[in-house]
C-alpha cells in the first residue's frame, strides 16, 4: 500500500509559515468544508493563510453560501513560490483550478479519493476515510487544536454531505465518532441540516420536477437516467447549482444499479459547433458497479459509488456508452 506520509504533512503544517489552500473546481460540501476547516486550524497555529477559489465559482450553491471563506483570494498571491500549497479533496492535478503553480512549490496533497493520482510533493491520501474533512479532523487533533464553532461546522458539513447523511457505504465507525465529537464541540445539527437540505429556492423544486419528468430506464432498470437542458433551467427559473441532489432521487429506484444525471452546462462558450457540453453525475447503488472507472474513461473521476465527468457526446451516444460500460462490469462480477 502506498504510504500516506501523514508525519511529513504534519511537519510541514507545523514548520511552514505561509500557506495557500485550494480544492477542485465546482467545490462541494467536503471540498468547501475542508478549506474552511484547514484555514481555521492553520490560523490557530498563527500561520499566514490564503484560500483560493476562482471568481467564476461564485455565487456558491445556496446550501454553502453561509460558509465564511476567510483569507479568500481569486488570483494567485504574488508570493506563491514562497507558500506551501495545500490541495484538499482533489483527486488529480487535472482538477486543479490554479494554472499558475510555479515549479519548486511544495504541494501537500490531502485527499480520500481511492483513485488519487498522488500528484503532490507529499501525498497524504487516506482512501478509508469517509471524507477529506475526516482527514483534516485527524490532523487537527494531532496538532492539538480545538475546533472553533466555524471549524466544527465546516468539518460536519463535509462529513454529512460526503457520507450522504451517514447512509453511503463509506460511513465507517470513525465517521460516527467524528460526528459525536463535533456535536460535543457545539455543532447545531438541526440548523446545519436545515441549511443543507431545507429552505430550498422554489426554482430548485421546479428543476427537480422537470428532471423527474424526463427519466429513462434501460436494461431492465439497471441504468436510471435523466437529463436537464438549458431550456429546463430557464423554464424552472433555476441556477446551475440547483441540480445538486437530483441524481440521488434516481438511485433510490428499485432495481437500479447506476443512476445518472446529464445536465447541459449553461455556459455556451464551452460548446463545440452543434453540440452542447454536459456534466454527467453517476451514482452506484449497491457497489456492484464502480462508477469512478466509468468516469475515468471519459476523463473524469471520483469514488466507486459517486463520480462524474464532462462530455460533448450527443445524448444517444452517451446513453449507449453508459449502458455498455455498466453491462461490461456486471458481466465480470
N, C-alpha and C positions, 0 to 999 in steps of 0.2 A: 504493500500500500504506500502511496506517495506520502511523505511526511507533511504535516500541516504547518510546521515552523512557527508554532504559537509563541515559543520563548523568544524567537528573533523579533516577531512582531511586537511583543510586549517591550522588548529593549528599545526598539525604535520609538514607540509611543512614549516611553519614559524620557528618552535622551534627546530626541529632536525638539526643536523649539517652534518651528513654523510648519503648518500643515495646509494642504488643500484636499478637501473631501469631495468626491463625486460618485455618481452612480450611473446606471444605464438610462438610455432615452426612454421617454414615456414612463417615468417612475411610478411605481405602485406603492401600496402601503408599507411593504417591507423595505423597499428602497428608501422612501422618504423617512420612515421611522428610524432606519439605520443612520441616515445622515444626521438627523436631529439629535439622536441619542449620542452618537460619536462626537458631535460638536460639543455637547454638554459635558461629556466625560473629559475631553481634552481641555476644554475651558476650565474645568475644575482643577486640572493639573497646572493651570497658568500658561497654557500654550496660546500662540497666535494662530487662529483657525479661520480659514476662508472656506466657504461652502459654495461649490459651483453647480448651478443649474441653468441651462440655456434659457434665454429670454423667451424663445418660442414654445417653451413648455408651460407658459402661463397664459391664462389662469389655470391653476391646478384643478383637477377634478374636485367638485364641491365637497366630496367626502373628506378631503385632506386640506381644504383651504384654511382651516383653523390652525394648522401647524405653524409655529413660528420658526422661520428659517434664519437664524441668527448668523451674521457674517456672510450673507448671500452675495455672490458676485455673478455677473453674466459674461464676464470676459476673463481670460487668464490673467492672474496677477503678474505685475511686472517682474516680481522676484520668483517666478515659478521654478526656475532652475535651482533655487536655494530651499525650496519647500519639499517636505516629504509628502508625496501624493498617495492618498488612500482611496482605493476603489472599493466600494461597498455594494454587494448584491449584483455584481457584474460578471456574468459567466464567461464572456470572451471580449477581447480588446476591440472587436468589430462593433460592439455596442458602446464604445467609448464616445461620449459626446464632445470631448475636448481634443481637437486635432492638433493643438499646438504644444503637446508634450515634448519637452526637449530631451535630447539624448543625454544620458547620465543621471537623469532624475531617478530618485529612489521611489519605486512603486510598491506599495503594500496592497496585496490582493486578498480581500477578506470576503468570503462568499460561502454559500452552501449548495450551489448547483453541482450535481454529480458529474456534469459534462464540462465543468470549468476548464478552460484551456491552459491554466497555470501561466498566465502572461506576466505576472508580477516579478519584480526583483526578488520579493519574498512572498510566497503564497501561503495563506492560512485558509485552507478550504476544508470545510467540515461537512461532507455530504449527509451525515447522520443528523445534523442539526435541523430542526423544523423550519428555521428561517434564519436570515442573516442577523436579525435583531437578537436571536438567541446567542449567537457568537459574540456580538457586542456586549450583551449582558454578562457573559462569562469573562470577557476581557475586563469589563468594568469592575467585576469582583476581584480579579487578580490584581488590579491597580488600586484596590482598597478605596474605591469611590462610591459613595452613597448616592442613589439617584435622586435628583430634584424631581418635583412633580412633573415638569415638562419632559424630562428624560424618561421617567416611568411611563407616562402616557405614550410617548413615541415608541418605546420598546413594546408596549402592549398592543399598539396598533399594528406593528409589524407582525407580531405573533398571531393575533386573531385573524388578520387578513390572509396570511400565507398558510395557515392551517385550515382555512375555510370554517372559522368559528369552532375549531377543535374537532372537525369531522373528517379531514383528509387523513390518509394513511401515514403522512409524515408527522402526525401528532404522537409524540412519544411521552414517556414519563417526565422527562425534563421540561417539556413544554408546559405541563401542568404545574410542576414545581415553580417554574419561572412565573407563571400566571399568579400563583398563590403569593409569591414574594412581592410581586408588583402590586397586588391588591393590598398587602400589608403596608406597602410604601405609600398608599393613598390613591391608587388609580380608581377613578369613578367608572366602574364597569358599565353601569346603565347609561351614563352620559356618553361614553365613547360608542356604545352600541347604537344609540340614537343618532349620533353624528355620522356614523358609517353606513347604517342600514335603514334609517328612517329619515323623516324630514326631506324626502326627495323632491326635486322640482317636478312639476307636472309633466314637463317635456320628456323626462326620463321614463315615466309611466307610459306615455303615449308611444315612445320609441319601442318599449318592450312589447306593446300591443302589436305594433307593425312587425316586429321580429317574430312573434308567436304566430302571426297570420301567414308567415312565409316559410314555415317549417317543411323540410323534406326529410323522408326516411328512405334509406337504401339498404339493400342486402338484409332483409328481414329485420330492419331496425337497428342493425349493428352500428350504422352511422346515422346520427340525427343531426341535421344541419339546418341553419338558416342564414339568411343574408340581409344586409341593410345597405340600401343605396343612398346616394346623396339626396335623392328626392324624398326618401323616408325621413331623413334628418330634417329637411325643410318642412315637410308636412307636419311633423311632430313638434316643430319648434325646439329641436334638441341640439345640444352641443355635442362635439365629437366624443367627449369623455362619458357621455350618458349611456354608452353601450356597455360599460363596465357591469359585469354580473349577469348579462343576458345569457351567456353560454352555460351558466350554472343551472338555469331553468331546464335546459335541454338535457343535461347529464342525469337529471332525476327521472327521465322517462324509462320505464321498464324495457329491458332488452337492449338498451343502448350500450355499446362498448366504447364508442368515441362520440363526443358532442363537439360540434364545430360551429363557429360564427365567422362569416366572411363579411367584413364591413368595408365599404369603399372609403378610402381616405378623402377627406374633404378638400385637401389641397390639390387643386387641379394641376399645379405645376409639376407634380410628381408623376403624372400620367405619361404614357407614350402614345403616339398617334392611334386613335381608335380604341384604345384600351385604358380602362381606369384601374389604377393600382388599389389593392385591398389588403387589409391586415386580417390575418386568419388566426383565431384563437382556438386552441384544441384542449379538450379535457378527456382524460381516460377515466372510466367509471370504476373499474374493478382491478386495474393493474395488468390485465391480460394484454394490453397494447401499450407500448412505450411511445407516447406521442412526441417526446423530445427527439427520438430517432426520425420520426416523420418530418418534424420541423427542420431538422438539420439538413435533410435532403433538399430543402428549399432555401437554405441559407439562414435559417432561424435557430432556435434552441429553447431551452427551458428545463423543466422537470419531467420525470417519467409520466406524471399524471396531469401536468399543466404546461403547455408550451405554445409557441406561436411563430409566425413568420409573415413576411410581406411578399406579395406576389403580383405579377401582371397577367397571370393565367386567366383567360376567359372563364366564366363560371362553370361551363360544362367540362372544360379540361381540368379545372380544379377539383370538381367532384370526382371525375374519373381517377385523378391522381390519388385522392384520399381513399377511395374505395379500394384501389389496387394495393396501396401501402398497408391498409388495415387487414385486408384479406391475406396478404403475404405474411404478416406477423402471426395472425391467428393460425395459419396453416402450419407454422413451425412450432406452435405451442404444444 
